[in-house]
Amino acid sequence: MTDVVDSDELLRRIRRARAFAQQEERTWRARGDGLRASDPEAAREAAVRTLAYEAVLRVLDEILTPGRHPEPGHRVKPVT
């Protein structure tokens, strides 16, 4: 765990983590949608996990491309 990594390796690791989080978010969203009618408790658990992965994605997106993502709940005003 004390290995020194260069910036390129760190970027690769962050991108892999983002790809994994994105896949997990999709998986839990689909699982929750499928369980909504048959098992409401499991659907709630899937919804919580979906939200957790969405949060991870927002953080990793901000690390990869700082300043390009609006804050949650922040609406961008249309240009007139």
mmCIF file of the N, C-alpha and C atoms, coordinates in Angstrom:
data_MODEL
# 
_entry.id   MODEL 
# 
loop_
_atom_site.group_PDB 
_atom_site.id 
_atom_site.type_symbol 
_atom_site.label_atom_id 
_atom_site.label_alt_id 
_atom_site.label_comp_id 
_atom_site.label_asym_id 
_atom_site.label_entity_id 
_atom_site.label_seq_id 
_atom_site.pdbx_PDB_ins_code 
_atom_site.Cartn_x 
_atom_site.Cartn_y 
_atom_site.Cartn_z 
_atom_site.occupancy 
_atom_site.B_iso_or_equiv 
_atom_site.pdbx_formal_charge 
_atom_site.auth_seq_id 
_atom_site.auth_comp_id 
_atom_site.auth_asym_id 
_atom_site.auth_atom_id 
_atom_site.pdbx_PDB_model_num 
ATOM 1   N N  . MET A 1 1  ? 0.815   -1.195 0.000   1.00 0.00 ? 1  MET A N  1 
ATOM 2   C CA . MET A 1 1  ? 0.000   0.000  0.000   1.00 0.00 ? 1  MET A CA 1 
ATOM 3   C C  . MET A 1 1  ? 0.858   1.257  0.000   1.00 0.00 ? 1  MET A C  1 
ATOM 4   N N  . THR A 1 2  ? 2.144   1.105  0.130   1.00 0.00 ? 2  THR A N  1 
ATOM 5   C CA . THR A 1 2  ? 3.017   2.275  0.143   1.00 0.00 ? 2  THR A CA 1 
ATOM 6   C C  . THR A 1 2  ? 3.702   2.485  -1.202  1.00 0.00 ? 2  THR A C  1 
ATOM 7   N N  . ASP A 1 3  ? 3.188   1.845  -2.244  1.00 0.00 ? 3  ASP A N  1 
ATOM 8   C CA . ASP A 1 3  ? 3.772   2.025  -3.566  1.00 0.00 ? 3  ASP A CA 1 
ATOM 9   C C  . ASP A 1 3  ? 3.535   3.456  -4.047  1.00 0.00 ? 3  ASP A C  1 
ATOM 10  N N  . VAL A 1 4  ? 4.546   4.002  -4.659  1.00 0.00 ? 4  VAL A N  1 
ATOM 11  C CA . VAL A 1 4  ? 4.426   5.325  -5.246  1.00 0.00 ? 4  VAL A CA 1 
ATOM 12  C C  . VAL A 1 4  ? 3.911   5.158  -6.667  1.00 0.00 ? 4  VAL A C  1 
ATOM 13  N N  . VAL A 1 5  ? 2.881   5.920  -7.011  1.00 0.00 ? 5  VAL A N  1 
ATOM 14  C CA . VAL A 1 5  ? 2.341   5.851  -8.373  1.00 0.00 ? 5  VAL A CA 1 
ATOM 15  C C  . VAL A 1 5  ? 2.414   7.230  -9.006  1.00 0.00 ? 5  VAL A C  1 
ATOM 16  N N  . ASP A 1 6  ? 2.620   7.243  -10.308 1.00 0.00 ? 6  ASP A N  1 
ATOM 17  C CA . ASP A 1 6  ? 2.666   8.524  -11.000 1.00 0.00 ? 6  ASP A CA 1 
ATOM 18  C C  . ASP A 1 6  ? 1.248   8.990  -11.331 1.00 0.00 ? 6  ASP A C  1 
ATOM 19  N N  . SER A 1 7  ? 1.144   10.186 -11.832 1.00 0.00 ? 7  SER A N  1 
ATOM 20  C CA . SER A 1 7  ? -0.171  10.783 -12.092 1.00 0.00 ? 7  SER A CA 1 
ATOM 21  C C  . SER A 1 7  ? -0.955  10.018 -13.160 1.00 0.00 ? 7  SER A C  1 
ATOM 22  N N  . ASP A 1 8  ? -0.273  9.450  -14.131 1.00 0.00 ? 8  ASP A N  1 
ATOM 23  C CA . ASP A 1 8  ? -0.972  8.676  -15.157 1.00 0.00 ? 8  ASP A CA 1 
ATOM 24  C C  . ASP A 1 8  ? -1.619  7.420  -14.573 1.00 0.00 ? 8  ASP A C  1 
ATOM 25  N N  . GLU A 1 9  ? -0.896  6.752  -13.692 1.00 0.00 ? 9  GLU A N  1 
ATOM 26  C CA . GLU A 1 9  ? -1.453  5.562  -13.051 1.00 0.00 ? 9  GLU A CA 1 
ATOM 27  C C  . GLU A 1 9  ? -2.611  5.937  -12.133 1.00 0.00 ? 9  GLU A C  1 
ATOM 28  N N  . LEU A 1 10 ? -2.485  7.024  -11.430 1.00 0.00 ? 10 LEU A N  1 
ATOM 29  C CA . LEU A 1 10 ? -3.570  7.484  -10.563 1.00 0.00 ? 10 LEU A CA 1 
ATOM 30  C C  . LEU A 1 10 ? -4.817  7.796  -11.393 1.00 0.00 ? 10 LEU A C  1 
ATOM 31  N N  . LEU A 1 11 ? -4.647  8.455  -12.520 1.00 0.00 ? 11 LEU A N  1 
ATOM 32  C CA . LEU A 1 11 ? -5.761  8.760  -13.407 1.00 0.00 ? 11 LEU A CA 1 
ATOM 33  C C  . LEU A 1 11 ? -6.403  7.484  -13.938 1.00 0.00 ? 11 LEU A C  1 
ATOM 34  N N  . ARG A 1 12 ? -5.603  6.495  -14.316 1.00 0.00 ? 12 ARG A N  1 
ATOM 35  C CA . ARG A 1 12 ? -6.148  5.213  -14.770 1.00 0.00 ? 12 ARG A CA 1 
ATOM 36  C C  . ARG A 1 12 ? -6.971  4.549  -13.670 1.00 0.00 ? 12 ARG A C  1 
ATOM 37  N N  . ARG A 1 13 ? -6.482  4.594  -12.460 1.00 0.00 ? 13 ARG A N  1 
ATOM 38  C CA . ARG A 1 13 ? -7.209  3.987  -11.344 1.00 0.00 ? 13 ARG A CA 1 
ATOM 39  C C  . ARG A 1 13 ? -8.526  4.699  -11.070 1.00 0.00 ? 13 ARG A C  1 
ATOM 40  N N  . ILE A 1 14 ? -8.507  6.007  -11.135 1.00 0.00 ? 14 ILE A N  1 
ATOM 41  C CA . ILE A 1 14 ? -9.742  6.773  -10.923 1.00 0.00 ? 14 ILE A CA 1 
ATOM 42  C C  . ILE A 1 14 ? -10.747 6.459  -12.026 1.00 0.00 ? 14 ILE A C  1 
ATOM 43  N N  . ARG A 1 15 ? -10.290 6.375  -13.265 1.00 0.00 ? 15 ARG A N  1 
ATOM 44  C CA . ARG A 1 15 ? -11.196 6.050  -14.374 1.00 0.00 ? 15 ARG A CA 1 
ATOM 45  C C  . ARG A 1 15 ? -11.775 4.643  -14.239 1.00 0.00 ? 15 ARG A C  1 
ATOM 46  N N  . ARG A 1 16 ? -10.951 3.689  -13.796 1.00 0.00 ? 16 ARG A N  1 
ATOM 47  C CA . ARG A 1 16 ? -11.464 2.329  -13.552 1.00 0.00 ? 16 ARG A CA 1 
ATOM 48  C C  . ARG A 1 16 ? -12.507 2.333  -12.442 1.00 0.00 ? 16 ARG A C  1 
ATOM 49  N N  . ALA A 1 17 ? -12.229 3.077  -11.400 1.00 0.00 ? 17 ALA A N  1 
ATOM 50  C CA . ALA A 1 17 ? -13.182 3.173  -10.293 1.00 0.00 ? 17 ALA A CA 1 
ATOM 51  C C  . ALA A 1 17 ? -14.482 3.804  -10.757 1.00 0.00 ? 17 ALA A C  1 
ATOM 52  N N  . ARG A 1 18 ? -14.400 4.813  -11.610 1.00 0.00 ? 18 ARG A N  1 
ATOM 53  C CA . ARG A 1 18 ? -15.603 5.454  -12.136 1.00 0.00 ? 18 ARG A CA 1 
ATOM 54  C C  . ARG A 1 18 ? -16.403 4.491  -13.002 1.00 0.00 ? 18 ARG A C  1 
ATOM 55  N N  . ALA A 1 19 ? -15.721 3.745  -13.857 1.00 0.00 ? 19 ALA A N  1 
ATOM 56  C CA . ALA A 1 19 ? -16.407 2.770  -14.706 1.00 0.00 ? 19 ALA A CA 1 
ATOM 57  C C  . ALA A 1 19 ? -17.101 1.705  -13.863 1.00 0.00 ? 19 ALA A C  1 
ATOM 58  N N  . PHE A 1 20 ? -16.435 1.247  -12.810 1.00 0.00 ? 20 PHE A N  1 
ATOM 59  C CA . PHE A 1 20 ? -17.028 0.261  -11.918 1.00 0.00 ? 20 PHE A CA 1 
ATOM 60  C C  . PHE A 1 20 ? -18.256 0.837  -11.218 1.00 0.00 ? 20 PHE A C  1 
ATOM 61  N N  . ALA A 1 21 ? -18.133 2.051  -10.700 1.00 0.00 ? 21 ALA A N  1 
ATOM 62  C CA . ALA A 1 21 ? -19.259 2.689  -10.013 1.00 0.00 ? 21 ALA A CA 1 
ATOM 63  C C  . ALA A 1 21 ? -20.436 2.899  -10.965 1.00 0.00 ? 21 ALA A C  1 
ATOM 64  N N  . GLN A 1 22 ? -20.161 3.259  -12.193 1.00 0.00 ? 22 GLN A N  1 
ATOM 65  C CA . GLN A 1 22 ? -21.217 3.465  -13.177 1.00 0.00 ? 22 GLN A CA 1 
ATOM 66  C C  . GLN A 1 22 ? -21.950 2.150  -13.460 1.00 0.00 ? 22 GLN A C  1 
ATOM 67  N N  . GLN A 1 23 ? -21.203 1.064  -13.605 1.00 0.00 ? 23 GLN A N  1 
ATOM 68  C CA . GLN A 1 23 ? -21.824 -0.231 -13.851 1.00 0.00 ? 23 GLN A CA 1 
ATOM 69  C C  . GLN A 1 23 ? -22.662 -0.675 -12.649 1.00 0.00 ? 23 GLN A C  1 
ATOM 70  N N  . GLU A 1 24 ? -22.135 -0.490 -11.454 1.00 0.00 ? 24 GLU A N  1 
ATOM 71  C CA . GLU A 1 24 ? -22.877 -0.863 -10.249 1.00 0.00 ? 24 GLU A CA 1 
ATOM 72  C C  . GLU A 1 24 ? -24.147 -0.028 -10.103 1.00 0.00 ? 24 GLU A C  1 
ATOM 73  N N  . GLU A 1 25 ? -24.062 1.243  -10.413 1.00 0.00 ? 25 GLU A N  1 
ATOM 74  C CA . GLU A 1 25 ? -25.247 2.111  -10.343 1.00 0.00 ? 25 GLU A CA 1 
ATOM 75  C C  . GLU A 1 25 ? -26.332 1.601  -11.286 1.00 0.00 ? 25 GLU A C  1 
ATOM 76  N N  . ARG A 1 26 ? -25.953 1.249  -12.492 1.00 0.00 ? 26 ARG A N  1 
ATOM 77  C CA . ARG A 1 26 ? -26.915 0.706  -13.459 1.00 0.00 ? 26 ARG A CA 1 
ATOM 78  C C  . ARG A 1 26 ? -27.508 -0.613 -12.967 1.00 0.00 ? 26 ARG A C  1 
ATOM 79  N N  . THR A 1 27 ? -26.655 -1.478 -12.425 1.00 0.00 ? 27 THR A N  1 
ATOM 80  C CA . THR A 1 27 ? -27.103 -2.779 -11.936 1.00 0.00 ? 27 THR A CA 1 
ATOM 81  C C  . THR A 1 27 ? -28.119 -2.620 -10.814 1.00 0.00 ? 27 THR A C  1 
ATOM 82  N N  . TRP A 1 28 ? -27.812 -1.773 -9.828  1.00 0.00 ? 28 TRP A N  1 
ATOM 83  C CA . TRP A 1 28 ? -28.728 -1.593 -8.702  1.00 0.00 ? 28 TRP A CA 1 
ATOM 84  C C  . TRP A 1 28 ? -30.009 -0.889 -9.117  1.00 0.00 ? 28 TRP A C  1 
ATOM 85  N N  . ARG A 1 29 ? -29.910 0.052  -10.071 1.00 0.00 ? 29 ARG A N  1 
ATOM 86  C CA . ARG A 1 29 ? -31.126 0.724  -10.558 1.00 0.00 ? 29 ARG A CA 1 
ATOM 87  C C  . ARG A 1 29 ? -32.047 -0.302 -11.229 1.00 0.00 ? 29 ARG A C  1 
ATOM 88  N N  . ALA A 1 30 ? -31.490 -1.151 -12.075 1.00 0.00 ? 30 ALA A N  1 
ATOM 89  C CA . ALA A 1 30 ? -32.290 -2.174 -12.757 1.00 0.00 ? 30 ALA A CA 1 
ATOM 90  C C  . ALA A 1 30 ? -32.870 -3.167 -11.754 1.00 0.00 ? 30 ALA A C  1 
ATOM 91  N N  . ARG A 1 31 ? -32.063 -3.557 -10.786 1.00 0.00 ? 31 ARG A N  1 
ATOM 92  C CA . ARG A 1 31 ? -32.536 -4.494 -9.757  1.00 0.00 ? 31 ARG A CA 1 
ATOM 93  C C  . ARG A 1 31 ? -33.696 -3.880 -8.971  1.00 0.00 ? 31 ARG A C  1 
ATOM 94  N N  . GLY A 1 32 ? -33.560 -2.616 -8.608  1.00 0.00 ? 32 GLY A N  1 
ATOM 95  C CA . GLY A 1 32 ? -34.623 -1.933 -7.867  1.00 0.00 ? 32 GLY A CA 1 
ATOM 96  C C  . GLY A 1 32 ? -35.896 -1.823 -8.678  1.00 0.00 ? 32 GLY A C  1 
ATOM 97  N N  . ASP A 1 33 ? -35.754 -1.509 -9.958  1.00 0.00 ? 33 ASP A N  1 
ATOM 98  C CA . ASP A 1 33 ? -36.929 -1.415 -10.827 1.00 0.00 ? 33 ASP A CA 1 
ATOM 99  C C  . ASP A 1 33 ? -37.637 -2.763 -10.919 1.00 0.00 ? 33 ASP A C  1 
ATOM 100 N N  . GLY A 1 34 ? -36.871 -3.827 -10.987 1.00 0.00 ? 34 GLY A N  1 
ATOM 101 C CA . GLY A 1 34 ? -37.454 -5.161 -11.092 1.00 0.00 ? 34 GLY A CA 1 
ATOM 102 C C  . GLY A 1 34 ? -38.117 -5.638 -9.808  1.00 0.00 ? 34 GLY A C  1 
ATOM 103 N N  . LEU A 1 35 ? -37.665 -5.121 -8.673  1.00 0.00 ? 35 LEU A N  1 
ATOM 104 C CA . LEU A 1 35 ? -38.193 -5.578 -7.389  1.00 0.00 ? 35 LEU A CA 1 
ATOM 105 C C  . LEU A 1 35 ? -39.315 -4.707 -6.830  1.00 0.00 ? 35 LEU A C  1 
ATOM 106 N N  . ARG A 1 36 ? -39.557 -3.594 -7.449  1.00 0.00 ? 36 ARG A N  1 
ATOM 107 C CA . ARG A 1 36 ? -40.500 -2.617 -6.901  1.00 0.00 ? 36 ARG A CA 1 
ATOM 108 C C  . ARG A 1 36 ? -41.852 -3.236 -6.551  1.00 0.00 ? 36 ARG A C  1 
ATOM 109 N N  . ALA A 1 37 ? -42.419 -4.032 -7.431  1.00 0.00 ? 37 ALA A N  1 
ATOM 110 C CA . ALA A 1 37 ? -43.751 -4.594 -7.194  1.00 0.00 ? 37 ALA A CA 1 
ATOM 111 C C  . ALA A 1 37 ? -43.710 -5.826 -6.290  1.00 0.00 ? 37 ALA A C  1 
ATOM 112 N N  . SER A 1 38 ? -42.694 -6.647 -6.427  1.00 0.00 ? 38 SER A N  1 
ATOM 113 C CA . SER A 1 38 ? -42.682 -7.931 -5.715  1.00 0.00 ? 38 SER A CA 1 
ATOM 114 C C  . SER A 1 38 ? -42.053 -7.867 -4.322  1.00 0.00 ? 38 SER A C  1 
ATOM 115 N N  . ASP A 1 39 ? -41.064 -6.999 -4.120  1.00 0.00 ? 39 ASP A N  1 
ATOM 116 C CA . ASP A 1 39 ? -40.364 -6.953 -2.830  1.00 0.00 ? 39 ASP A CA 1 
ATOM 117 C C  . ASP A 1 39 ? -39.969 -5.509 -2.513  1.00 0.00 ? 39 ASP A C  1 
ATOM 118 N N  . PRO A 1 40 ? -40.902 -4.756 -1.926  1.00 0.00 ? 40 PRO A N  1 
ATOM 119 C CA . PRO A 1 40 ? -40.634 -3.331 -1.670  1.00 0.00 ? 40 PRO A CA 1 
ATOM 120 C C  . PRO A 1 40 ? -39.401 -3.073 -0.795  1.00 0.00 ? 40 PRO A C  1 
ATOM 121 N N  . GLU A 1 41 ? -39.156 -3.950 0.189   1.00 0.00 ? 41 GLU A N  1 
ATOM 122 C CA . GLU A 1 41 ? -37.990 -3.759 1.063   1.00 0.00 ? 41 GLU A CA 1 
ATOM 123 C C  . GLU A 1 41 ? -36.685 -3.903 0.279   1.00 0.00 ? 41 GLU A C  1 
ATOM 124 N N  . ALA A 1 42 ? -36.590 -4.907 -0.556  1.00 0.00 ? 42 ALA A N  1 
ATOM 125 C CA . ALA A 1 42 ? -35.397 -5.091 -1.385  1.00 0.00 ? 42 ALA A CA 1 
ATOM 126 C C  . ALA A 1 42 ? -35.270 -3.950 -2.400  1.00 0.00 ? 42 ALA A C  1 
ATOM 127 N N  . ALA A 1 43 ? -36.386 -3.450 -2.890  1.00 0.00 ? 43 ALA A N  1 
ATOM 128 C CA . ALA A 1 43 ? -36.358 -2.324 -3.828  1.00 0.00 ? 43 ALA A CA 1 
ATOM 129 C C  . ALA A 1 43 ? -35.819 -1.072 -3.137  1.00 0.00 ? 43 ALA A C  1 
ATOM 130 N N  . ARG A 1 44 ? -36.178 -0.862 -1.867  1.00 0.00 ? 44 ARG A N  1 
ATOM 131 C CA . ARG A 1 44 ? -35.645 0.270  -1.106  1.00 0.00 ? 44 ARG A CA 1 
ATOM 132 C C  . ARG A 1 44 ? -34.135 0.133  -0.919  1.00 0.00 ? 44 ARG A C  1 
ATOM 133 N N  . GLU A 1 45 ? -33.703 -1.069 -0.595  1.00 0.00 ? 45 GLU A N  1 
ATOM 134 C CA . GLU A 1 45 ? -32.261 -1.325 -0.445  1.00 0.00 ? 45 GLU A CA 1 
ATOM 135 C C  . GLU A 1 45 ? -31.528 -1.028 -1.755  1.00 0.00 ? 45 GLU A C  1 
ATOM 136 N N  . ALA A 1 46 ? -32.089 -1.452 -2.860  1.00 0.00 ? 46 ALA A N  1 
ATOM 137 C CA . ALA A 1 46 ? -31.482 -1.183 -4.168  1.00 0.00 ? 46 ALA A CA 1 
ATOM 138 C C  . ALA A 1 46 ? -31.454 0.312  -4.456  1.00 0.00 ? 46 ALA A C  1 
ATOM 139 N N  . ALA A 1 47 ? -32.510 1.024  -4.055  1.00 0.00 ? 47 ALA A N  1 
ATOM 140 C CA . ALA A 1 47 ? -32.553 2.475  -4.273  1.00 0.00 ? 47 ALA A CA 1 
ATOM 141 C C  . ALA A 1 47 ? -31.461 3.174  -3.466  1.00 0.00 ? 47 ALA A C  1 
ATOM 142 N N  . VAL A 1 48 ? -31.229 2.721  -2.235  1.00 0.00 ? 48 VAL A N  1 
ATOM 143 C CA . VAL A 1 48 ? -30.176 3.306  -1.402  1.00 0.00 ? 48 VAL A CA 1 
ATOM 144 C C  . VAL A 1 48 ? -28.813 3.062  -2.040  1.00 0.00 ? 48 VAL A C  1 
ATOM 145 N N  . ARG A 1 49 ? -28.594 1.855  -2.501  1.00 0.00 ? 49 ARG A N  1 
ATOM 146 C CA . ARG A 1 49 ? -27.307 1.548  -3.149  1.00 0.00 ? 49 ARG A CA 1 
ATOM 147 C C  . ARG A 1 49 ? -27.138 2.357  -4.439  1.00 0.00 ? 49 ARG A C  1 
ATOM 148 N N  . THR A 1 50 ? -28.218 2.540  -5.182  1.00 0.00 ? 50 THR A N  1 
ATOM 149 C CA . THR A 1 50 ? -28.161 3.361  -6.387  1.00 0.00 ? 50 THR A CA 1 
ATOM 150 C C  . THR A 1 50 ? -27.730 4.781  -6.040  1.00 0.00 ? 50 THR A C  1 
ATOM 151 N N  . LEU A 1 51 ? -28.323 5.347  -5.003  1.00 0.00 ? 51 LEU A N  1 
ATOM 152 C CA . LEU A 1 51 ? -27.960 6.709  -4.585  1.00 0.00 ? 51 LEU A CA 1 
ATOM 153 C C  . LEU A 1 51 ? -26.498 6.785  -4.143  1.00 0.00 ? 51 LEU A C  1 
ATOM 154 N N  . ALA A 1 52 ? -26.032 5.753  -3.472  1.00 0.00 ? 52 ALA A N  1 
ATOM 155 C CA . ALA A 1 52 ? -24.633 5.747  -3.035  1.00 0.00 ? 52 ALA A CA 1 
ATOM 156 C C  . ALA A 1 52 ? -23.690 5.762  -4.236  1.00 0.00 ? 52 ALA A C  1 
ATOM 157 N N  . TYR A 1 53 ? -23.976 4.944  -5.221  1.00 0.00 ? 53 TYR A N  1 
ATOM 158 C CA . TYR A 1 53 ? -23.115 4.923  -6.408  1.00 0.00 ? 53 TYR A CA 1 
ATOM 159 C C  . TYR A 1 53 ? -23.238 6.215  -7.214  1.00 0.00 ? 53 TYR A C  1 
ATOM 160 N N  . GLU A 1 54 ? -24.405 6.840  -7.208  1.00 0.00 ? 54 GLU A N  1 
ATOM 161 C CA . GLU A 1 54 ? -24.540 8.138  -7.868  1.00 0.00 ? 54 GLU A CA 1 
ATOM 162 C C  . GLU A 1 54 ? -23.646 9.176  -7.195  1.00 0.00 ? 54 GLU A C  1 
ATOM 163 N N  . ALA A 1 55 ? -23.585 9.139  -5.872  1.00 0.00 ? 55 ALA A N  1 
ATOM 164 C CA . ALA A 1 55 ? -22.718 10.069 -5.140  1.00 0.00 ? 55 ALA A CA 1 
ATOM 165 C C  . ALA A 1 55 ? -21.252 9.824  -5.486  1.00 0.00 ? 55 ALA A C  1 
ATOM 166 N N  . VAL A 1 56 ? -20.859 8.571  -5.540  1.00 0.00 ? 56 VAL A N  1 
ATOM 167 C CA . VAL A 1 56 ? -19.475 8.237  -5.903  1.00 0.00 ? 56 VAL A CA 1 
ATOM 168 C C  . VAL A 1 56 ? -19.174 8.748  -7.307  1.00 0.00 ? 56 VAL A C  1 
ATOM 169 N N  . LEU A 1 57 ? -20.104 8.562  -8.224  1.00 0.00 ? 57 LEU A N  1 
ATOM 170 C CA . LEU A 1 57 ? -19.898 9.042  -9.594  1.00 0.00 ? 57 LEU A CA 1 
ATOM 171 C C  . LEU A 1 57 ? -19.732 10.557 -9.636  1.00 0.00 ? 57 LEU A C  1 
ATOM 172 N N  . ARG A 1 58 ? -20.547 11.281 -8.863  1.00 0.00 ? 58 ARG A N  1 
ATOM 173 C CA . ARG A 1 58 ? -20.419 12.742 -8.845  1.00 0.00 ? 58 ARG A CA 1 
ATOM 174 C C  . ARG A 1 58 ? -19.039 13.165 -8.348  1.00 0.00 ? 58 ARG A C  1 
ATOM 175 N N  . VAL A 1 59 ? -18.551 12.502 -7.315  1.00 0.00 ? 59 VAL A N  1 
ATOM 176 C CA . VAL A 1 59 ? -17.235 12.845 -6.773  1.00 0.00 ? 59 VAL A CA 1 
ATOM 177 C C  . VAL A 1 59 ? -16.141 12.538 -7.791  1.00 0.00 ? 59 VAL A C  1 
ATOM 178 N N  . LEU A 1 60 ? -16.188 11.357 -8.380  1.00 0.00 ? 60 LEU A N  1 
ATOM 179 C CA . LEU A 1 60 ? -15.155 10.991 -9.351  1.00 0.00 ? 60 LEU A CA 1 
ATOM 180 C C  . LEU A 1 60 ? -15.226 11.875 -10.598 1.00 0.00 ? 60 LEU A C  1 
ATOM 181 N N  . ASP A 1 61 ? -16.425 12.248 -11.026 1.00 0.00 ? 61 ASP A N  1 
ATOM 182 C CA . ASP A 1 61 ? -16.552 13.164 -12.159 1.00 0.00 ? 61 ASP A CA 1 
ATOM 183 C C  . ASP A 1 61 ? -15.909 14.519 -11.840 1.00 0.00 ? 61 ASP A C  1 
ATOM 184 N N  . GLU A 1 62 ? -16.113 14.989 -10.622 1.00 0.00 ? 62 GLU A N  1 
ATOM 185 C CA . GLU A 1 62 ? -15.526 16.274 -10.249 1.00 0.00 ? 62 GLU A CA 1 
ATOM 186 C C  . GLU A 1 62 ? -14.001 16.177 -10.176 1.00 0.00 ? 62 GLU A C  1 
ATOM 187 N N  . ILE A 1 63 ? -13.475 15.047 -9.775  1.00 0.00 ? 63 ILE A N  1 
ATOM 188 C CA . ILE A 1 63 ? -12.018 14.860 -9.753  1.00 0.00 ? 63 ILE A CA 1 
ATOM 189 C C  . ILE A 1 63 ? -11.475 14.839 -11.176 1.00 0.00 ? 63 ILE A C  1 
ATOM 190 N N  . LEU A 1 64 ? -12.174 14.125 -12.068 1.00 0.00 ? 64 LEU A N  1 
ATOM 191 C CA . LEU A 1 64 ? -11.685 13.986 -13.445 1.00 0.00 ? 64 LEU A CA 1 
ATOM 192 C C  . LEU A 1 64 ? -11.864 15.253 -14.263 1.00 0.00 ? 64 LEU A C  1 
ATOM 193 N N  . THR A 1 65 ? -12.972 15.960 -14.057 1.00 0.00 ? 65 THR A N  1 
ATOM 194 C CA . THR A 1 65 ? -13.237 17.188 -14.819 1.00 0.00 ? 65 THR A CA 1 
ATOM 195 C C  . THR A 1 65 ? -13.773 18.250 -13.858 1.00 0.00 ? 65 THR A C  1 
ATOM 196 N N  . PRO A 1 66 ? -12.896 18.902 -13.110 1.00 0.00 ? 66 PRO A N  1 
ATOM 197 C CA . PRO A 1 66 ? -13.317 19.866 -12.098 1.00 0.00 ? 66 PRO A CA 1 
ATOM 198 C C  . PRO A 1 66 ? -14.123 21.025 -12.687 1.00 0.00 ? 66 PRO A C  1 
ATOM 199 N N  . GLY A 1 67 ? -15.187 21.376 -11.973 1.00 0.00 ? 67 GLY A N  1 
ATOM 200 C CA . GLY A 1 67 ? -15.968 22.550 -12.334 1.00 0.00 ? 67 GLY A CA 1 
ATOM 201 C C  . GLY A 1 67 ? -16.943 22.386 -13.473 1.00 0.00 ? 67 GLY A C  1 
ATOM 202 N N  . ARG A 1 68 ? -17.040 21.242 -14.072 1.00 0.00 ? 68 ARG A N  1 
ATOM 203 C CA . ARG A 1 68 ? -17.927 21.057 -15.219 1.00 0.00 ? 68 ARG A CA 1 
ATOM 204 C C  . ARG A 1 68 ? -19.282 20.482 -14.843 1.00 0.00 ? 68 ARG A C  1 
ATOM 205 N N  . HIS A 1 69 ? -19.468 20.158 -13.580 1.00 0.00 ? 69 HIS A N  1 
ATOM 206 C CA . HIS A 1 69 ? -20.687 19.483 -13.158 1.00 0.00 ? 69 HIS A CA 1 
ATOM 207 C C  . HIS A 1 69 ? -21.432 20.349 -12.160 1.00 0.00 ? 69 HIS A C  1 
ATOM 208 N N  . PRO A 1 70 ? -22.716 20.629 -12.415 1.00 0.00 ? 70 PRO A N  1 
ATOM 209 C CA . PRO A 1 70 ? -23.481 21.428 -11.455 1.00 0.00 ? 70 PRO A CA 1 
ATOM 210 C C  . PRO A 1 70 ? -23.664 20.662 -10.155 1.00 0.00 ? 70 PRO A C  1 
ATOM 211 N N  . GLU A 1 71 ? -23.772 21.406 -9.082  1.00 0.00 ? 71 GLU A N  1 
ATOM 212 C CA . GLU A 1 71 ? -24.008 20.776 -7.787  1.00 0.00 ? 71 GLU A CA 1 
ATOM 213 C C  . GLU A 1 71 ? -25.402 20.169 -7.773  1.00 0.00 ? 71 GLU A C  1 
ATOM 214 N N  . PRO A 1 72 ? -25.588 19.072 -7.019  1.00 0.00 ? 72 PRO A N  1 
ATOM 215 C CA . PRO A 1 72 ? -26.919 18.461 -6.949  1.00 0.00 ? 72 PRO A CA 1 
ATOM 216 C C  . PRO A 1 72 ? -27.943 19.483 -6.462  1.00 0.00 ? 72 PRO A C  1 
ATOM 217 N N  . GLY A 1 73 ? -29.074 19.522 -7.120  1.00 0.00 ? 73 GLY A N  1 
ATOM 218 C CA . GLY A 1 73 ? -30.127 20.458 -6.747  1.00 0.00 ? 73 GLY A CA 1 
ATOM 219 C C  . GLY A 1 73 ? -29.908 21.851 -7.297  1.00 0.00 ? 73 GLY A C  1 
ATOM 220 N N  . HIS A 1 74 ? -28.780 22.085 -7.923  1.00 0.00 ? 74 HIS A N  1 
ATOM 221 C CA . HIS A 1 74 ? -28.476 23.395 -8.493  1.00 0.00 ? 74 HIS A CA 1 
ATOM 222 C C  . HIS A 1 74 ? -28.960 23.442 -9.925  1.00 0.00 ? 74 HIS A C  1 
ATOM 223 N N  . ARG A 1 75 ? -29.851 24.367 -10.202 1.00 0.00 ? 75 ARG A N  1 
ATOM 224 C CA . ARG A 1 75 ? -30.372 24.482 -11.569 1.00 0.00 ? 75 ARG A CA 1 
ATOM 225 C C  . ARG A 1 75 ? -29.577 25.516 -12.333 1.00 0.00 ? 75 ARG A C  1 
ATOM 226 N N  . VAL A 1 76 ? -29.245 25.184 -13.533 1.00 0.00 ? 76 VAL A N  1 
ATOM 227 C CA . VAL A 1 76 ? -28.523 26.105 -14.399 1.00 0.00 ? 76 VAL A CA 1 
ATOM 228 C C  . VAL A 1 76 ? -29.546 26.987 -15.076 1.00 0.00 ? 76 VAL A C  1 
ATOM 229 N N  . LYS A 1 77 ? -29.305 28.320 -15.008 1.00 0.00 ? 77 LYS A N  1 
ATOM 230 C CA . LYS A 1 77 ? -30.226 29.251 -15.656 1.00 0.00 ? 77 LYS A CA 1 
ATOM 231 C C  . LYS A 1 77 ? -30.042 29.184 -17.165 1.00 0.00 ? 77 LYS A C  1 
ATOM 232 N N  . PRO A 1 78 ? -31.156 29.151 -17.896 1.00 0.00 ? 78 PRO A N  1 
ATOM 233 C CA . PRO A 1 78 ? -31.029 29.185 -19.360 1.00 0.00 ? 78 PRO A CA 1 
ATOM 234 C C  . PRO A 1 78 ? -30.561 30.564 -19.819 1.00 0.00 ? 78 PRO A C  1 
ATOM 235 N N  . VAL A 1 79 ? -29.776 30.574 -20.851 1.00 0.00 ? 79 VAL A N  1 
ATOM 236 C CA . VAL A 1 79 ? -29.288 31.821 -21.421 1.00 0.00 ? 79 VAL A CA 1 
ATOM 237 C C  . VAL A 1 79 ? -30.394 32.409 -22.271 1.00 0.00 ? 79 VAL A C  1 
ATOM 238 N N  . THR A 1 80 ? -30.678 33.699 -22.047 1.00 0.00 ? 80 THR A N  1 
ATOM 239 C CA . THR A 1 80 ? -31.726 34.364 -22.839 1.00 0.00 ? 80 THR A CA 1 
ATOM 240 C C  . THR A 1 80 ? -31.169 35.394 -23.744 1.00 0.00 ? 80 THR A C  1 
# 
